[in-house]
Amino acid sequence: MTTRTAQWIFAVGTLSSAIVLGVLTVDTNRQMATLTNADKLTDEVVAGKVVFQKYNCNDCHTILGFGGYYAPDLTRVYRTKGEAYIRKAVTEPEKVFATSFRHMPNQRVKPDEVDKLVAFFGWVNNINNHDWPPQDSKQKGLTGTSRLLASSGISMSEGAALFKENNCFSCHSLGGTGGSSALALDNVGSKLSAEQIAKQIADPRSVNQAAIMPAFMNFLSAPQINSIADFLSKQKGGK
């Protein structure tokens, strides 16, 4: 290869890369308003961000990858936990996280500030960040699910996998594994039918107005909800 040929290859490669980068930059800027949910950026959402900063929530939590890693990421907390849970966790963390290893302090957040925080989390939840963070992704694989369930003595099934992948273990426990801020489900199948369980999963507040569990009908299909319900209906006290 001659020096002239090498120079041409370098020039064409550089120019091509610059064109591709320019097109991608223009396209990203064109989609920015939609991707960032900017048209829904209300005064209440902005006020919620101010509240989030006021109480130094970023010291422990992350949002969109920024913040501390002591407590869970909150980018998708509105979807994965729901509004009722957020309100209770903020106002009564000593109850929600009573047996948690890491305790969230009660910041005495005012009612109107809670409203603003909820609005802020709802807005962040709708930012199109290409299904990130991975732990809250709707499309994430089932890597590790079988091992976790097997370690708890729970047989693997589609419903069991969905139970794990939708963070149900963060509040409920099975076989000694999981959280304690909600009821243990080892014996739920002896108390409720699959249909009753499915109804509670789909819309908890239709069964109990005080429920803080999110309505999974907002982000799971009916067949998926039925799979989880079928799995839980088989939990009758044994591993």
VEXNU-467595 format. One record per residue (C-alpha): residue number from 1; x, z, y; residue in three letters. Coordinates in Angstrom, 2 decimals. Each point is the difference from the previous one (the first is absolute). Example, Ala and Ser with C-alpha at 12.3 -4.5 7.8 and 13.67 -1.06 7.14 Angstrom:
<sites>
SITE drentor    east      up   north sese
SITE       1   12.30    7.80   -4.50  ALA
SITE       2    1.37   -0.66    3.44  SER
</sites>
This chain:
<sites>
SITE drentor    east      up   north sese
SITE       1    0.00    0.00    0.00  MET
SITE       2    1.36   -1.01    3.38  THR
SITE       3    0.01    2.21    3.07  THR
SITE       4   -2.55   -2.28    1.66  ARG
SITE       5   -2.38    0.28   -2.96  THR
SITE       6    0.32    3.79    0.00  ALA
SITE       7   -0.74    0.07    3.72  GLN
SITE       8   -3.13   -2.12   -0.51  TRP
SITE       9   -1.20    2.28   -2.81  ILE
SITE      10    0.57    3.05    2.19  PHE
SITE      11   -1.78   -1.59    2.98  ALA
SITE      12   -3.01   -1.17   -2.03  VAL
SITE      13   -0.27    3.34   -1.82  GLY
SITE      14    0.19    1.96    3.25  THR
SITE      15   -2.55   -2.22    1.71  LEU
SITE      16   -2.38    0.16   -2.97  SER
SITE      17    0.26    3.79   -0.14  SER
SITE      18   -0.63    0.26    3.73  ALA
SITE      19   -3.10   -2.21   -0.28  ILE
SITE      20   -1.40    2.02   -2.92  VAL
SITE      21    0.68    3.29    1.80  LEU
SITE      22   -1.62   -1.33    3.16  GLY
SITE      23   -3.12   -1.15   -1.83  VAL
SITE      24   -0.32    3.33   -1.83  LEU
SITE      25    0.47    1.91    3.27  THR
SITE      26   -2.68   -2.02    1.78  VAL
SITE      27   -2.37    0.38   -2.97  ASP
SITE      28    0.56    3.77   -0.14  THR
SITE      29   -0.64    0.36    3.74  ASN
SITE      30   -3.14   -2.13   -0.35  ARG
SITE      31   -1.34    2.35   -2.69  GLN
SITE      32    1.19    3.22    1.64  MET
SITE      33   -3.34    1.04    1.47  ALA
SITE      34   -1.75   -0.43   -3.34  THR
SITE      35    2.74    1.56   -2.11  LEU
SITE      36    0.30    3.07    2.23  THR
SITE      37   -3.74    0.52    0.40  ASN
SITE      38    0.65   -0.10    3.76  ALA
SITE      39   -3.54   -1.02    0.92  ASP
SITE      40   -1.23    3.35   -1.39  LYS
SITE      41    2.48    2.07    2.03  LEU
SITE      42   -2.50    2.17    1.91  THR
SITE      43    0.65    2.85    2.42  ASP
SITE      44   -0.97    2.45   -2.76  GLU
SITE      45    2.59   -1.48   -2.35  VAL
SITE      46    2.69    0.30    2.67  VAL
SITE      47   -1.08    3.59    0.63  ALA
SITE      48    0.27    0.64   -3.74  GLY
SITE      49    3.61   -1.20    0.03  LYS
SITE      50    0.65    2.44    2.86  VAL
SITE      51   -1.48    2.83   -2.09  VAL
SITE      52    2.16   -1.06   -2.96  PHE
SITE      53    3.06    0.27    2.24  GLN
SITE      54   -1.16    3.21    1.70  LYS
SITE      55   -0.01    1.92   -3.28  TYR
SITE      56    3.24   -1.62   -1.22  ASN
SITE      57   -1.67   -1.37   -3.13  CYS
SITE      58    2.86   -2.49   -0.36  ASN
SITE      59    2.37    2.88   -0.70  ASP
SITE      60   -1.43    0.17   -3.53  CYS
SITE      61   -2.06   -3.16   -0.50  HIS
SITE      62    0.80   -3.70    0.29  THR
SITE      63   -2.18   -2.78    1.35  ILE
SITE      64    1.09   -3.61   -0.50  LEU
SITE      65    3.34    1.29   -1.25  GLY
SITE      66    0.81    2.15    3.04  PHE
SITE      67    0.16    3.78   -0.14  GLY
SITE      68    0.98    2.79   -2.35  GLY
SITE      69   -0.09   -0.14   -3.78  TYR
SITE      70   -0.97    3.62   -0.65  TYR
SITE      71   -3.73   -0.77   -0.29  ALA
SITE      72   -1.99   -3.08   -1.14  PRO
SITE      73   -0.04   -3.30    1.86  ASP
SITE      74   -3.19   -0.36    2.06  LEU
SITE      75   -0.14   -3.76    0.51  THR
SITE      76   -2.92   -0.37   -2.42  ARG
SITE      77   -1.35    3.57    0.03  VAL
SITE      78   -3.34   -1.17    1.43  TYR
SITE      79   -0.55   -2.23   -3.03  ARG
SITE      80    1.51    2.16   -2.72  THR
SITE      81   -1.44    3.36    1.14  LYS
SITE      82   -2.89   -0.74    2.32  GLY
SITE      83   -1.19    1.38    3.33  GLU
SITE      84   -1.47    3.25   -1.36  ALA
SITE      85    3.24    0.87   -1.76  TYR
SITE      86    2.05   -0.69    3.14  ILE
SITE      87   -2.22    2.27    2.08  ARG
SITE      88    0.20    2.86   -2.49  LYS
SITE      89    3.75   -0.41   -0.55  ALA
SITE      90    0.64    0.16    3.75  VAL
SITE      91   -2.33    2.90    0.77  THR
SITE      92    0.36    2.04   -3.21  GLU
SITE      93    3.34   -0.92   -1.59  PRO
SITE      94    0.35    3.52   -1.41  GLU
SITE      95   -3.00   -0.75   -2.24  LYS
SITE      96    0.74   -3.62   -0.88  VAL
SITE      97    3.63    0.72   -0.83  PHE
SITE      98   -0.42    3.59   -1.16  ALA
SITE      99    2.01   -0.44   -3.19  THR
SITE     100    2.23   -2.81    1.18  SER
SITE     101    3.75    0.47   -0.13  PHE
SITE     102    0.27   -1.27    3.57  ARG
SITE     103   -2.37    1.65    2.46  HIS
SITE     104   -1.36   -1.76    3.06  MET
SITE     105   -0.36    2.35    2.98  PRO
SITE     106   -3.32    0.45    1.78  ASN
SITE     107    0.67   -1.46    3.45  GLN
SITE     108   -3.40    1.11    1.35  ARG
SITE     109   -0.85   -3.59    0.85  VAL
SITE     110   -3.04   -0.23    2.27  LYS
SITE     111   -3.17   -1.75   -1.27  PRO
SITE     112    0.31   -2.85    2.49  ASP
SITE     113    3.64   -0.45   -0.97  GLU
SITE     114   -1.00   -0.23   -3.67  VAL
SITE     115   -2.42   -2.80    0.95  ASP
SITE     116    2.82   -1.84    1.73  LYS
SITE     117    2.35    0.46   -2.96  LEU
SITE     118   -2.62   -1.42   -2.34  VAL
SITE     119   -0.39   -3.03    2.28  ALA
SITE     120    3.77   -0.46    0.07  PHE
SITE     121    0.36    0.21   -3.80  PHE
SITE     122   -2.92   -2.41   -0.39  GLY
SITE     123    1.71   -2.51    2.29  TRP
SITE     124    3.39    0.31   -1.71  VAL
SITE     125   -1.70   -0.46   -3.37  ASN
SITE     126   -1.17   -3.47    1.04  ASN
SITE     127    3.38   -1.29    1.13  ILE
SITE     128    0.96   -2.93   -2.21  ASN
SITE     129    3.48    1.02   -1.16  ASN
SITE     130   -0.09   -2.05   -3.19  HIS
SITE     131   -1.21    2.74   -2.33  ASP
SITE     132    2.57    2.63    0.96  TRP
SITE     133    0.89    2.83   -0.72  PRO
SITE     134    0.43   -0.71   -3.72  PRO
SITE     135   -1.42    3.31   -1.22  GLN
SITE     136   -3.33   -0.84    1.62  ASP
SITE     137    0.00   -3.69   -0.89  SER
SITE     138   -3.12   -1.35   -1.68  LYS
SITE     139    2.16   -2.43   -1.97  GLN
SITE     140    2.80    2.27   -1.13  LYS
SITE     141    0.99   -0.19   -3.65  GLY
SITE     142   -0.60    2.65   -2.57  LEU
SITE     143    3.67    0.79   -0.48  THR
SITE     144    0.39    3.64   -0.97  GLY
SITE     145   -3.72    0.62   -0.45  THR
SITE     146    0.15    0.04   -3.78  SER
SITE     147    2.91    2.43    0.03  ARG
SITE     148   -1.72    2.38    2.43  LEU
SITE     149   -3.26    0.03   -1.89  LEU
SITE     150    1.73    0.29   -3.34  ALA
SITE     151    1.98    3.00    1.26  SER
SITE     152   -3.34    1.65    0.75  SER
SITE     153   -1.35   -0.80   -3.45  GLY
SITE     154   -2.48   -2.53    1.42  ILE
SITE     155   -0.48   -3.26   -1.88  SER
SITE     156    0.53   -3.19    1.99  MET
SITE     157   -2.94   -2.23    0.93  SER
SITE     158   -1.05   -2.19    2.91  GLU
SITE     159   -1.99    2.90    1.45  GLY
SITE     160    2.95    2.38   -0.39  ALA
SITE     161    2.29   -2.47    1.75  ALA
SITE     162   -2.47   -0.44    2.86  LEU
SITE     163   -0.37    3.78    0.27  PHE
SITE     164    3.74    0.31    0.50  LYS
SITE     165    0.48   -3.07    2.18  GLU
SITE     166   -2.70    1.09    2.45  ASN
SITE     167    1.70    3.34    0.66  ASN
SITE     168   -2.67    2.09   -1.73  CYS
SITE     169    2.77    2.25   -1.29  PHE
SITE     170    0.82    0.99    3.58  SER
SITE     171   -3.15    2.16    0.07  CYS
SITE     172   -1.22    0.34   -3.59  HIS
SITE     173    1.86    1.08   -3.10  SER
SITE     174   -0.17   -1.05   -3.64  LEU
SITE     175    1.95    1.54   -2.83  GLY
SITE     176    1.87    2.24    2.40  GLY
SITE     177    1.18   -2.91    2.16  THR
SITE     178   -1.22   -0.63    3.55  GLY
SITE     179   -1.20    1.78    3.11  GLY
SITE     180   -2.15    3.04    0.43  SER
SITE     181   -1.86   -0.71    3.23  SER
SITE     182   -2.94   -1.33   -2.06  ALA
SITE     183   -1.55    0.82   -3.37  LEU
SITE     184    1.98   -0.35   -3.22  ALA
SITE     185   -1.61   -2.72   -2.11  LEU
SITE     186    1.04    1.01   -3.52  ASP
SITE     187   -3.58    0.84   -0.94  ASN
SITE     188   -1.98   -2.28    2.33  VAL
SITE     189   -1.30   -2.12   -2.89  GLY
SITE     190   -1.83    3.02   -1.42  SER
SITE     191   -1.89    0.49    3.25  LYS
SITE     192   -0.69   -3.50    1.30  LEU
SITE     193   -0.81   -3.37   -1.52  SER
SITE     194    2.03   -3.11    0.78  ALA
SITE     195   -2.84   -1.17    2.28  GLU
SITE     196   -0.01    3.27    1.95  GLN
SITE     197    3.78   -0.05    0.33  ILE
SITE     198   -0.09   -3.61    1.22  ALA
SITE     199   -2.54    0.93    2.68  LYS
SITE     200    2.20    2.84    1.24  GLN
SITE     201    3.07   -2.26    0.08  ILE
SITE     202   -1.81   -2.81    1.81  ALA
SITE     203   -1.62    2.16    2.68  ASP
SITE     204    0.72    3.75   -0.29  PRO
SITE     205   -2.13    0.90    3.00  ARG
SITE     206   -3.08   -1.51   -1.63  SER
SITE     207    0.30    2.85   -2.50  VAL
SITE     208    1.40    2.70    2.28  ASN
SITE     209   -0.17   -0.36    3.78  GLN
SITE     210    2.93    2.41    0.39  ALA
SITE     211    2.31   -2.08   -2.22  ALA
SITE     212    3.36   -0.89    1.53  ILE
SITE     213    0.96   -2.49   -2.70  MET
SITE     214    0.08   -3.60    1.31  PRO
SITE     215   -2.65   -2.50   -1.10  ALA
SITE     216    1.87   -2.19   -2.46  PHE
SITE     217   -2.67   -2.69    0.19  MET
SITE     218    1.73   -1.00    3.24  ASN
SITE     219    3.14   -1.18   -1.77  PHE
SITE     220   -0.70   -0.19   -3.76  LEU
SITE     221   -2.30   -2.40   -1.83  SER
SITE     222   -2.92    1.25   -2.07  ALA
SITE     223    1.78   -0.87   -3.29  PRO
SITE     224    3.06    1.98    1.11  GLN
SITE     225   -2.12    3.02    0.92  ILE
SITE     226   -1.76   -0.23   -3.35  ASN
SITE     227    3.36   -0.13   -1.80  SER
SITE     228    1.12    3.22    1.68  ILE
SITE     229   -3.38    1.61   -0.73  ALA
SITE     230    0.20   -1.03   -3.65  ASP
SITE     231    3.49    1.50   -0.23  PHE
SITE     232   -1.08    3.27    1.61  LEU
SITE     233   -3.14    0.25   -2.13  SER
SITE     234    2.28    0.32   -3.01  LYS
SITE     235    1.73    3.06    1.48  GLN
SITE     236   -1.75    2.83   -1.82  LYS
SITE     237    2.45    2.85   -0.02  GLY
SITE     238    2.82   -1.24   -2.20  GLY
SITE     239    3.08   -1.97    0.81  LYS
</sites>
